[in-house]
Amino acid sequence: MAFRAVIYSNWLSQTNESAKSMKSIHIVLFSTCLLLIPAGCTRSSKMAARTVMKESSSHSIAPYSPPMARLSTKVSAASMQRFIAVTHKLDVISSESELPKAWESVVNFCATIQCEVVSSSITNKTSNSAPSGSMTLRVSPDDLKKLFTYVEKQGRIAQHTTESEDKTTEVVDTEAKIKNLTSFRDNLRAMLAKPSATVKDLVEIQGQLTETQTQLDSENAQRKILANETEKVAVEIEFRVDEPIGNARGFAQITNAFREAGSDLAESTAWLITFIVTVIPWLILIVPLGWLLFRALRRWRHGRPTSPPPSSAAA
Protein backbone atom coordinates (compact mmCIF):
# COMPACT_ATOMS: atom_id res chain seq x y z
CA MET A 1 0.00 0.00 0.00
CA ALA A 2 2.86 2.29 0.74
CA PHE A 3 4.29 1.66 -2.70
CA ARG A 4 0.95 2.51 -4.30
CA ALA A 5 0.76 5.66 -2.32
CA VAL A 6 4.21 6.69 -3.47
CA ILE A 7 3.31 5.99 -7.12
CA TYR A 8 0.05 7.94 -6.78
CA SER A 9 1.81 10.89 -5.22
CA ASN A 10 4.38 10.91 -8.01
CA TRP A 11 1.59 10.83 -10.61
CA LEU A 12 -0.20 13.70 -8.96
CA SER A 13 2.95 15.79 -8.89
CA GLN A 14 3.62 15.08 -12.59
CA THR A 15 0.03 15.93 -13.40
CA ASN A 16 0.27 19.18 -11.52
CA GLU A 17 3.51 20.08 -13.30
CA SER A 18 2.03 19.26 -16.72
CA ALA A 19 -1.04 21.28 -15.87
CA LYS A 20 1.13 24.20 -14.83
CA SER A 21 3.15 23.93 -18.06
CA MET A 22 -0.02 23.75 -20.16
CA LYS A 23 -1.40 26.73 -18.28
CA SER A 24 1.77 28.68 -19.02
CA ILE A 25 1.57 27.69 -22.69
CA HIS A 26 -2.02 28.87 -22.89
CA ILE A 27 -1.06 32.14 -21.26
CA VAL A 28 1.77 32.63 -23.78
CA LEU A 29 -0.53 31.81 -26.75
CA PHE A 30 -3.24 34.14 -25.43
CA SER A 31 -0.73 36.95 -25.03
CA THR A 32 0.59 36.38 -28.56
CA CYS A 33 -2.94 36.55 -29.96
CA LEU A 34 -3.56 39.79 -28.13
CA LEU A 35 -0.41 41.21 -29.68
CA LEU A 36 -1.25 39.99 -33.21
CA ILE A 37 -4.84 41.28 -33.27
CA PRO A 38 -3.91 45.04 -33.44
CA ALA A 39 -1.33 44.37 -36.14
CA GLY A 40 -3.85 42.47 -38.21
CA CYS A 41 -6.41 45.19 -37.74
CA THR A 42 -3.87 47.82 -38.75
CA ARG A 43 -2.90 45.88 -41.85
CA SER A 44 -6.52 45.31 -42.84
CA SER A 45 -7.29 49.01 -42.34
CA LYS A 46 -4.32 49.96 -44.53
CA MET A 47 -5.45 47.54 -47.23
CA ALA A 48 -8.98 48.94 -46.99
CA ALA A 49 -7.63 52.47 -47.29
CA ARG A 50 -5.57 51.48 -50.34
CA THR A 51 -8.68 49.90 -51.90
CA VAL A 52 -10.71 53.05 -51.31
CA MET A 53 -7.95 55.21 -52.80
CA LYS A 54 -7.75 52.98 -55.88
CA GLU A 55 -11.51 53.12 -56.36
CA SER A 56 -11.56 56.91 -55.96
CA SER A 57 -8.73 57.32 -58.45
CA SER A 58 -10.42 54.99 -60.93
CA HIS A 59 -13.62 57.02 -60.79
CA SER A 60 -11.69 60.34 -61.28
CA ILE A 61 -13.73 62.37 -58.85
CA ALA A 62 -13.32 66.06 -59.66
CA PRO A 63 -12.14 68.27 -56.82
CA TYR A 64 -14.62 70.66 -55.30
CA SER A 65 -14.43 74.20 -56.50
CA PRO A 66 -16.17 77.00 -54.63
CA PRO A 67 -18.93 78.98 -56.38
CA MET A 68 -16.79 82.12 -56.73
CA ALA A 69 -14.04 80.18 -58.48
CA ARG A 70 -16.52 78.72 -60.96
CA LEU A 71 -18.01 82.16 -61.56
CA SER A 72 -14.60 83.66 -62.28
CA THR A 73 -13.91 80.83 -64.72
CA LYS A 74 -17.10 81.63 -66.62
CA VAL A 75 -16.29 85.34 -66.70
CA SER A 76 -12.79 84.70 -68.01
CA ALA A 77 -14.18 82.39 -70.69
CA ALA A 78 -16.64 85.07 -71.76
CA SER A 79 -13.92 87.71 -71.81
CA MET A 80 -11.86 85.54 -74.19
CA GLN A 81 -14.52 85.75 -76.92
CA ARG A 82 -12.98 86.43 -80.31
CA PHE A 83 -14.50 88.63 -83.02
CA ILE A 84 -13.40 87.41 -86.46
CA ALA A 85 -14.33 88.98 -89.80
CA VAL A 86 -14.51 86.25 -92.47
CA THR A 87 -14.47 86.92 -96.22
CA HIS A 88 -15.09 84.38 -99.00
CA LYS A 89 -14.05 85.11 -102.59
CA LEU A 90 -15.60 83.04 -105.39
CA ASP A 91 -14.51 82.98 -109.03
CA VAL A 92 -17.43 81.60 -111.05
CA ILE A 93 -17.10 80.62 -114.71
CA SER A 94 -20.22 80.65 -116.87
CA SER A 95 -21.03 80.59 -120.56
CA GLU A 96 -21.18 83.85 -122.43
CA SER A 97 -24.93 83.65 -122.99
CA GLU A 98 -25.81 82.53 -119.45
CA LEU A 99 -23.59 84.92 -117.50
CA PRO A 100 -26.07 87.84 -117.21
CA LYS A 101 -28.84 85.45 -116.16
CA ALA A 102 -26.61 83.80 -113.55
CA TRP A 103 -25.60 87.18 -112.12
CA GLU A 104 -29.19 88.37 -111.86
CA SER A 105 -30.32 85.05 -110.39
CA VAL A 106 -27.81 85.22 -107.52
CA VAL A 107 -28.85 88.81 -106.73
CA ASN A 108 -32.51 87.75 -106.56
CA PHE A 109 -31.70 84.70 -104.43
CA CYS A 110 -29.92 86.91 -101.91
CA ALA A 111 -33.23 88.62 -101.18
CA THR A 112 -34.84 85.30 -100.16
CA ILE A 113 -32.35 84.53 -97.34
CA GLN A 114 -30.62 86.48 -94.57
CA CYS A 115 -28.43 88.33 -97.04
CA GLU A 116 -27.88 91.88 -98.24
CA VAL A 117 -26.26 93.17 -101.42
CA VAL A 118 -23.49 95.63 -100.58
CA SER A 119 -22.49 96.31 -104.20
CA SER A 120 -23.01 94.78 -107.64
CA SER A 121 -22.00 95.51 -111.23
CA ILE A 122 -22.23 93.85 -114.63
CA THR A 123 -20.42 94.55 -117.91
CA ASN A 124 -22.05 93.58 -121.19
CA LYS A 125 -20.18 92.15 -124.13
CA THR A 126 -18.26 94.60 -126.30
CA SER A 127 -16.07 94.26 -129.36
CA ASN A 128 -12.96 94.19 -127.17
CA SER A 129 -14.11 92.37 -124.04
CA ALA A 130 -16.35 89.52 -122.93
CA PRO A 131 -19.23 90.02 -120.50
CA SER A 132 -18.46 89.92 -116.76
CA GLY A 133 -20.13 90.60 -113.44
CA SER A 134 -19.30 91.03 -109.78
CA MET A 135 -21.08 91.48 -106.45
CA THR A 136 -20.36 91.81 -102.73
CA LEU A 137 -22.79 90.27 -100.25
CA ARG A 138 -23.22 90.09 -96.46
CA VAL A 139 -24.67 86.73 -95.45
CA SER A 140 -25.72 85.24 -92.14
CA PRO A 141 -23.54 82.22 -91.18
CA ASP A 142 -26.70 80.06 -91.04
CA ASP A 143 -27.49 80.72 -94.73
CA LEU A 144 -23.91 80.64 -96.05
CA LYS A 145 -24.14 77.02 -97.17
CA LYS A 146 -27.41 77.71 -99.01
CA LEU A 147 -25.76 80.52 -100.95
CA PHE A 148 -22.77 78.39 -101.94
CA THR A 149 -25.06 75.59 -103.10
CA TYR A 150 -27.08 78.00 -105.25
CA VAL A 151 -24.00 79.63 -106.78
CA GLU A 152 -22.64 76.22 -107.76
CA LYS A 153 -25.76 75.68 -109.85
CA GLN A 154 -25.14 78.90 -111.81
CA GLY A 155 -21.68 77.95 -113.06
CA ARG A 156 -18.39 76.29 -112.23
CA ILE A 157 -16.51 77.64 -109.21
CA ALA A 158 -12.92 77.90 -110.45
CA GLN A 159 -11.47 79.36 -107.25
CA HIS A 160 -12.64 79.75 -103.66
CA THR A 161 -10.52 81.85 -101.28
CA THR A 162 -11.21 82.40 -97.57
CA GLU A 163 -9.73 85.25 -95.56
CA SER A 164 -10.03 85.98 -91.82
CA GLU A 165 -9.25 89.14 -89.87
CA ASP A 166 -9.24 89.43 -86.08
CA LYS A 167 -11.36 92.40 -84.95
CA THR A 168 -11.30 91.59 -81.23
CA THR A 169 -9.07 94.51 -80.25
CA GLU A 170 -11.19 97.03 -82.16
CA VAL A 171 -14.42 95.67 -80.68
CA VAL A 172 -13.10 95.72 -77.11
CA ASP A 173 -11.74 99.26 -77.49
CA THR A 174 -14.98 100.53 -79.01
CA GLU A 175 -17.12 98.95 -76.28
CA ALA A 176 -14.87 100.44 -73.59
CA LYS A 177 -15.19 103.91 -75.17
CA ILE A 178 -18.97 103.54 -75.35
CA LYS A 179 -19.13 102.54 -71.69
CA ASN A 180 -16.96 105.47 -70.56
CA LEU A 181 -18.77 108.01 -72.73
CA THR A 182 -22.16 106.78 -71.52
CA SER A 183 -21.12 107.13 -67.89
CA PHE A 184 -19.69 110.60 -68.54
CA ARG A 185 -22.88 111.69 -70.36
CA ASP A 186 -25.05 110.51 -67.46
CA ASN A 187 -22.90 112.45 -65.01
CA LEU A 188 -23.22 115.59 -67.12
CA ARG A 189 -26.99 115.20 -67.23
CA ALA A 190 -27.06 114.83 -63.45
CA MET A 191 -24.95 117.99 -63.08
CA LEU A 192 -27.25 119.79 -65.50
CA ALA A 193 -30.27 118.92 -63.35
CA LYS A 194 -28.80 120.44 -60.18
CA PRO A 195 -30.64 123.63 -59.12
CA SER A 196 -27.45 125.17 -57.72
CA ALA A 197 -25.75 125.37 -61.11
CA THR A 198 -25.14 128.86 -62.47
CA VAL A 199 -25.84 130.03 -66.00
CA LYS A 200 -22.16 129.84 -66.88
CA ASP A 201 -21.95 126.30 -65.55
CA LEU A 202 -25.07 125.31 -67.48
CA VAL A 203 -23.63 126.65 -70.74
CA GLU A 204 -20.34 124.81 -70.25
CA ILE A 205 -22.06 121.58 -69.21
CA GLN A 206 -24.44 121.76 -72.18
CA GLY A 207 -21.53 122.24 -74.60
CA GLN A 208 -19.62 119.33 -73.09
CA LEU A 209 -22.77 117.20 -73.15
CA THR A 210 -23.30 117.91 -76.84
CA GLU A 211 -19.70 116.99 -77.69
CA THR A 212 -19.90 113.82 -75.60
CA GLN A 213 -23.15 112.75 -77.25
CA THR A 214 -21.59 113.27 -80.70
CA GLN A 215 -18.62 111.09 -79.78
CA LEU A 216 -20.96 108.46 -78.33
CA ASP A 217 -23.04 108.35 -81.52
CA SER A 218 -19.88 107.95 -83.57
CA GLU A 219 -18.66 105.07 -81.42
CA ASN A 220 -22.07 103.38 -81.57
CA ALA A 221 -22.01 103.63 -85.37
CA GLN A 222 -18.51 102.13 -85.42
CA ARG A 223 -19.70 99.29 -83.19
CA LYS A 224 -22.56 98.55 -85.60
CA ILE A 225 -20.10 98.39 -88.48
CA LEU A 226 -17.89 95.98 -86.55
CA ALA A 227 -20.92 93.89 -85.63
CA ASN A 228 -21.92 93.71 -89.29
CA GLU A 229 -18.41 92.57 -90.20
CA THR A 230 -18.05 89.96 -87.44
CA GLU A 231 -21.62 88.65 -87.12
CA LYS A 232 -22.09 88.25 -90.89
CA VAL A 233 -19.86 86.73 -93.56
CA ALA A 234 -18.67 88.78 -96.54
CA VAL A 235 -18.92 87.01 -99.91
CA GLU A 236 -17.33 88.47 -103.05
CA ILE A 237 -18.40 86.77 -106.31
CA GLU A 238 -16.78 87.34 -109.70
CA PHE A 239 -18.51 86.05 -112.84
CA ARG A 240 -16.43 85.59 -115.98
CA VAL A 241 -16.51 83.71 -119.26
CA ASP A 242 -14.38 80.61 -119.69
CA GLU A 243 -11.31 81.24 -121.88
CA PRO A 244 -10.27 78.47 -124.31
CA ILE A 245 -6.90 76.76 -123.89
CA GLY A 246 -4.50 74.92 -126.19
CA ASN A 247 -5.51 74.45 -129.83
CA ALA A 248 -8.93 75.87 -129.14
CA ARG A 249 -7.29 79.06 -127.98
CA GLY A 250 -5.21 79.22 -131.19
CA PHE A 251 -8.30 78.87 -133.38
CA ALA A 252 -10.04 81.40 -131.19
CA GLN A 253 -7.21 83.86 -131.81
CA ILE A 254 -7.56 83.37 -135.58
CA THR A 255 -11.28 83.91 -135.31
CA ASN A 256 -10.70 87.01 -133.25
CA ALA A 257 -8.20 88.28 -135.85
CA PHE A 258 -10.77 87.93 -138.66
CA ARG A 259 -13.37 89.53 -136.42
CA GLU A 260 -11.07 92.44 -135.67
CA ALA A 261 -10.17 92.80 -139.36
CA GLY A 262 -13.86 92.95 -140.27
CA SER A 263 -14.41 95.42 -137.48
CA ASP A 264 -11.57 97.62 -138.74
CA LEU A 265 -12.94 97.47 -142.32
CA ALA A 266 -16.38 98.42 -141.09
CA GLU A 267 -14.97 101.32 -139.10
CA SER A 268 -12.99 102.58 -142.12
CA THR A 269 -16.03 102.34 -144.37
CA ALA A 270 -18.11 104.16 -141.81
CA TRP A 271 -15.46 106.89 -141.55
CA LEU A 272 -15.38 107.27 -145.36
CA ILE A 273 -19.14 107.51 -145.58
CA THR A 274 -19.14 110.09 -142.83
CA PHE A 275 -16.48 112.11 -144.65
CA ILE A 276 -18.33 112.03 -147.95
CA VAL A 277 -21.61 113.00 -146.36
CA THR A 278 -19.87 115.84 -144.57
CA VAL A 279 -18.05 117.17 -147.67
CA ILE A 280 -20.86 116.93 -150.28
CA PRO A 281 -22.80 120.00 -149.10
CA TRP A 282 -19.64 122.05 -149.28
CA LEU A 283 -18.79 120.74 -152.76
CA ILE A 284 -22.03 122.24 -154.08
CA LEU A 285 -20.65 125.65 -153.18
CA ILE A 286 -16.93 125.12 -153.66
CA VAL A 287 -17.05 123.66 -157.21
CA PRO A 288 -19.06 126.51 -158.88
CA LEU A 289 -17.08 129.18 -157.08
CA GLY A 290 -13.81 127.57 -158.14
CA TRP A 291 -14.98 127.33 -161.75
CA LEU A 292 -16.03 131.01 -161.83
CA LEU A 293 -12.76 132.06 -160.28
CA PHE A 294 -10.86 130.10 -162.89
CA ARG A 295 -12.80 131.74 -165.80
CA ALA A 296 -12.26 135.19 -164.38
CA LEU A 297 -8.56 134.66 -164.04
CA ARG A 298 -8.32 133.33 -167.56
CA ARG A 299 -10.13 136.34 -169.04
CA TRP A 300 -7.98 138.71 -167.17
CA ARG A 301 -4.90 137.14 -168.68
CA HIS A 302 -6.23 137.26 -172.24
CA GLY A 303 -7.46 140.87 -171.98
CA ARG A 304 -4.14 142.31 -170.78
CA PRO A 305 -2.28 144.30 -173.64
CA THR A 306 1.11 143.06 -174.74
CA SER A 307 4.07 145.56 -175.30
CA PRO A 308 5.66 145.73 -178.85
CA PRO A 309 9.10 144.28 -179.37
CA PRO A 310 11.99 146.78 -179.60
CA SER A 311 13.06 147.94 -183.19
CA SER A 312 16.43 147.10 -184.76
CA ALA A 313 17.18 150.79 -185.56
CA ALA A 314 16.95 151.74 -182.01
CA ALA A 315 19.28 148.91 -181.30
C-alpha positions as CSV (number, residue, x, y, z in Angstrom):
1,M,0.0,0.0,0.0
2,A,2.9,2.3,0.7
3,F,4.3,1.7,-2.7
4,R,1.0,2.5,-4.3
5,A,0.8,5.7,-2.3
6,V,4.2,6.7,-3.5
7,I,3.3,6.0,-7.1
8,Y,0.1,7.9,-6.8
9,S,1.8,10.9,-5.2
10,N,4.4,10.9,-8.0
11,W,1.6,10.8,-10.6
12,L,-0.2,13.7,-9.0
13,S,3.0,15.8,-8.9
14,Q,3.6,15.1,-12.6
15,T,0.0,15.9,-13.4
16,N,0.3,19.2,-11.5
17,E,3.5,20.1,-13.3
18,S,2.0,19.3,-16.7
19,A,-1.0,21.3,-15.9
20,K,1.1,24.2,-14.8
21,S,3.2,23.9,-18.1
22,M,0.0,23.7,-20.2
23,K,-1.4,26.7,-18.3
24,S,1.8,28.7,-19.0
25,I,1.6,27.7,-22.7
26,H,-2.0,28.9,-22.9
27,I,-1.1,32.1,-21.3
28,V,1.8,32.6,-23.8
29,L,-0.5,31.8,-26.7
30,F,-3.2,34.1,-25.4
31,S,-0.7,36.9,-25.0
32,T,0.6,36.4,-28.6
33,C,-2.9,36.5,-30.0
34,L,-3.6,39.8,-28.1
35,L,-0.4,41.2,-29.7
36,L,-1.2,40.0,-33.2
37,I,-4.8,41.3,-33.3
38,P,-3.9,45.0,-33.4
39,A,-1.3,44.4,-36.1
40,G,-3.8,42.5,-38.2
41,C,-6.4,45.2,-37.7
42,T,-3.9,47.8,-38.8
43,R,-2.9,45.9,-41.9
44,S,-6.5,45.3,-42.8
45,S,-7.3,49.0,-42.3
46,K,-4.3,50.0,-44.5
47,M,-5.5,47.5,-47.2
48,A,-9.0,48.9,-47.0
49,A,-7.6,52.5,-47.3
50,R,-5.6,51.5,-50.3
51,T,-8.7,49.9,-51.9
52,V,-10.7,53.1,-51.3
53,M,-7.9,55.2,-52.8
54,K,-7.7,53.0,-55.9
55,E,-11.5,53.1,-56.4
56,S,-11.6,56.9,-56.0
57,S,-8.7,57.3,-58.4
58,S,-10.4,55.0,-60.9
59,H,-13.6,57.0,-60.8
60,S,-11.7,60.3,-61.3
61,I,-13.7,62.4,-58.9
62,A,-13.3,66.1,-59.7
63,P,-12.1,68.3,-56.8
64,Y,-14.6,70.7,-55.3
65,S,-14.4,74.2,-56.5
66,P,-16.2,77.0,-54.6
67,P,-18.9,79.0,-56.4
68,M,-16.8,82.1,-56.7
69,A,-14.0,80.2,-58.5
70,R,-16.5,78.7,-61.0
71,L,-18.0,82.2,-61.6
72,S,-14.6,83.7,-62.3
73,T,-13.9,80.8,-64.7
74,K,-17.1,81.6,-66.6
75,V,-16.3,85.3,-66.7
76,S,-12.8,84.7,-68.0
77,A,-14.2,82.4,-70.7
78,A,-16.6,85.1,-71.8
79,S,-13.9,87.7,-71.8
80,M,-11.9,85.5,-74.2
81,Q,-14.5,85.8,-76.9
82,R,-13.0,86.4,-80.3
83,F,-14.5,88.6,-83.0
84,I,-13.4,87.4,-86.5
85,A,-14.3,89.0,-89.8
86,V,-14.5,86.3,-92.5
87,T,-14.5,86.9,-96.2
88,H,-15.1,84.4,-99.0
89,K,-14.1,85.1,-102.6
90,L,-15.6,83.0,-105.4
91,D,-14.5,83.0,-109.0
92,V,-17.4,81.6,-111.0
93,I,-17.1,80.6,-114.7
94,S,-20.2,80.7,-116.9
95,S,-21.0,80.6,-120.6
96,E,-21.2,83.9,-122.4
97,S,-24.9,83.7,-123.0
98,E,-25.8,82.5,-119.5
99,L,-23.6,84.9,-117.5
100,P,-26.1,87.8,-117.2
101,K,-28.8,85.4,-116.2
102,A,-26.6,83.8,-113.5
103,W,-25.6,87.2,-112.1
104,E,-29.2,88.4,-111.9
105,S,-30.3,85.0,-110.4
106,V,-27.8,85.2,-107.5
107,V,-28.9,88.8,-106.7
108,N,-32.5,87.7,-106.6
109,F,-31.7,84.7,-104.4
110,C,-29.9,86.9,-101.9
111,A,-33.2,88.6,-101.2
112,T,-34.8,85.3,-100.2
113,I,-32.4,84.5,-97.3
114,Q,-30.6,86.5,-94.6
115,C,-28.4,88.3,-97.0
116,E,-27.9,91.9,-98.2
117,V,-26.3,93.2,-101.4
118,V,-23.5,95.6,-100.6
119,S,-22.5,96.3,-104.2
120,S,-23.0,94.8,-107.6
121,S,-22.0,95.5,-111.2
122,I,-22.2,93.8,-114.6
123,T,-20.4,94.5,-117.9
124,N,-22.0,93.6,-121.2
125,K,-20.2,92.1,-124.1
126,T,-18.3,94.6,-126.3
127,S,-16.1,94.3,-129.4
128,N,-13.0,94.2,-127.2
129,S,-14.1,92.4,-124.0
130,A,-16.3,89.5,-122.9
131,P,-19.2,90.0,-120.5
132,S,-18.5,89.9,-116.8
133,G,-20.1,90.6,-113.4
134,S,-19.3,91.0,-109.8
135,M,-21.1,91.5,-106.4
136,T,-20.4,91.8,-102.7
137,L,-22.8,90.3,-100.2
138,R,-23.2,90.1,-96.5
139,V,-24.7,86.7,-95.5
140,S,-25.7,85.2,-92.1
141,P,-23.5,82.2,-91.2
142,D,-26.7,80.1,-91.0
143,D,-27.5,80.7,-94.7
144,L,-23.9,80.6,-96.1
145,K,-24.1,77.0,-97.2
146,K,-27.4,77.7,-99.0
147,L,-25.8,80.5,-100.9
148,F,-22.8,78.4,-101.9
149,T,-25.1,75.6,-103.1
150,Y,-27.1,78.0,-105.2
151,V,-24.0,79.6,-106.8
152,E,-22.6,76.2,-107.8
153,K,-25.8,75.7,-109.8
154,Q,-25.1,78.9,-111.8
155,G,-21.7,78.0,-113.1
156,R,-18.4,76.3,-112.2
157,I,-16.5,77.6,-109.2
158,A,-12.9,77.9,-110.5
159,Q,-11.5,79.4,-107.3
160,H,-12.6,79.8,-103.7
161,T,-10.5,81.9,-101.3
162,T,-11.2,82.4,-97.6
163,E,-9.7,85.3,-95.6
164,S,-10.0,86.0,-91.8
165,E,-9.3,89.1,-89.9
166,D,-9.2,89.4,-86.1
167,K,-11.4,92.4,-85.0
168,T,-11.3,91.6,-81.2
169,T,-9.1,94.5,-80.2
170,E,-11.2,97.0,-82.2
171,V,-14.4,95.7,-80.7
172,V,-13.1,95.7,-77.1
173,D,-11.7,99.3,-77.5
174,T,-15.0,100.5,-79.0
175,E,-17.1,99.0,-76.3
176,A,-14.9,100.4,-73.6
177,K,-15.2,103.9,-75.2
178,I,-19.0,103.5,-75.4
179,K,-19.1,102.5,-71.7
180,N,-17.0,105.5,-70.6
181,L,-18.8,108.0,-72.7
182,T,-22.2,106.8,-71.5
183,S,-21.1,107.1,-67.9
184,F,-19.7,110.6,-68.5
185,R,-22.9,111.7,-70.4
186,D,-25.0,110.5,-67.5
187,N,-22.9,112.5,-65.0
188,L,-23.2,115.6,-67.1
189,R,-27.0,115.2,-67.2
190,A,-27.1,114.8,-63.4
191,M,-25.0,118.0,-63.1
192,L,-27.3,119.8,-65.5
193,A,-30.3,118.9,-63.3
194,K,-28.8,120.4,-60.2
195,P,-30.6,123.6,-59.1
196,S,-27.4,125.2,-57.7
197,A,-25.8,125.4,-61.1
198,T,-25.1,128.9,-62.5
199,V,-25.8,130.0,-66.0
200,K,-22.2,129.8,-66.9
201,D,-22.0,126.3,-65.5
202,L,-25.1,125.3,-67.5
203,V,-23.6,126.6,-70.7
204,E,-20.3,124.8,-70.2
205,I,-22.1,121.6,-69.2
206,Q,-24.4,121.8,-72.2
207,G,-21.5,122.2,-74.6
208,Q,-19.6,119.3,-73.1
209,L,-22.8,117.2,-73.1
210,T,-23.3,117.9,-76.8
211,E,-19.7,117.0,-77.7
212,T,-19.9,113.8,-75.6
213,Q,-23.2,112.8,-77.2
214,T,-21.6,113.3,-80.7
215,Q,-18.6,111.1,-79.8
216,L,-21.0,108.5,-78.3
217,D,-23.0,108.3,-81.5
218,S,-19.9,107.9,-83.6
219,E,-18.7,105.1,-81.4
220,N,-22.1,103.4,-81.6
221,A,-22.0,103.6,-85.4
222,Q,-18.5,102.1,-85.4
223,R,-19.7,99.3,-83.2
224,K,-22.6,98.5,-85.6
225,I,-20.1,98.4,-88.5
226,L,-17.9,96.0,-86.5
227,A,-20.9,93.9,-85.6
228,N,-21.9,93.7,-89.3
229,E,-18.4,92.6,-90.2
230,T,-18.1,90.0,-87.4
231,E,-21.6,88.6,-87.1
232,K,-22.1,88.2,-90.9
233,V,-19.9,86.7,-93.6
234,A,-18.7,88.8,-96.5
235,V,-18.9,87.0,-99.9
236,E,-17.3,88.5,-103.0
237,I,-18.4,86.8,-106.3
238,E,-16.8,87.3,-109.7
239,F,-18.5,86.0,-112.8
240,R,-16.4,85.6,-116.0
241,V,-16.5,83.7,-119.3
242,D,-14.4,80.6,-119.7
243,E,-11.3,81.2,-121.9
244,P,-10.3,78.5,-124.3
245,I,-6.9,76.8,-123.9
246,G,-4.5,74.9,-126.2
247,N,-5.5,74.5,-129.8
248,A,-8.9,75.9,-129.1
249,R,-7.3,79.1,-128.0
250,G,-5.2,79.2,-131.2
251,F,-8.3,78.9,-133.4
252,A,-10.0,81.4,-131.2
253,Q,-7.2,83.9,-131.8
254,I,-7.6,83.4,-135.6
255,T,-11.3,83.9,-135.3
256,N,-10.7,87.0,-133.2
257,A,-8.2,88.3,-135.8
258,F,-10.8,87.9,-138.7
259,R,-13.4,89.5,-136.4
260,E,-11.1,92.4,-135.7
261,A,-10.2,92.8,-139.4
262,G,-13.9,92.9,-140.3
263,S,-14.4,95.4,-137.5
264,D,-11.6,97.6,-138.7
265,L,-12.9,97.5,-142.3
266,A,-16.4,98.4,-141.1
267,E,-15.0,101.3,-139.1
268,S,-13.0,102.6,-142.1
269,T,-16.0,102.3,-144.4
270,A,-18.1,104.2,-141.8
271,W,-15.5,106.9,-141.6
272,L,-15.4,107.3,-145.4
273,I,-19.1,107.5,-145.6
274,T,-19.1,110.1,-142.8
275,F,-16.5,112.1,-144.6
276,I,-18.3,112.0,-148.0
277,V,-21.6,113.0,-146.4
278,T,-19.9,115.8,-144.6
279,V,-18.0,117.2,-147.7
280,I,-20.9,116.9,-150.3
281,P,-22.8,120.0,-149.1
282,W,-19.6,122.1,-149.3
283,L,-18.8,120.7,-152.8
284,I,-22.0,122.2,-154.1
285,L,-20.7,125.6,-153.2
286,I,-16.9,125.1,-153.7
287,V,-17.0,123.7,-157.2
288,P,-19.1,126.5,-158.9
289,L,-17.1,129.2,-157.1
290,G,-13.8,127.6,-158.1
291,W,-15.0,127.3,-161.8
292,L,-16.0,131.0,-161.8
293,L,-12.8,132.1,-160.3
294,F,-10.9,130.1,-162.9
295,R,-12.8,131.7,-165.8
296,A,-12.3,135.2,-164.4
297,L,-8.6,134.7,-164.0
298,R,-8.3,133.3,-167.6
299,R,-10.1,136.3,-169.0
300,W,-8.0,138.7,-167.2
301,R,-4.9,137.1,-168.7
302,H,-6.2,137.3,-172.2
303,G,-7.5,140.9,-172.0
304,R,-4.1,142.3,-170.8
305,P,-2.3,144.3,-173.6
306,T,1.1,143.1,-174.7
307,S,4.1,145.6,-175.3
308,P,5.7,145.7,-178.9
309,P,9.1,144.3,-179.4
310,P,12.0,146.8,-179.6
311,S,13.1,147.9,-183.2
312,S,16.4,147.1,-184.8
313,A,17.2,150.8,-185.6
314,A,16.9,151.7,-182.0
315,A,19.3,148.9,-181.3
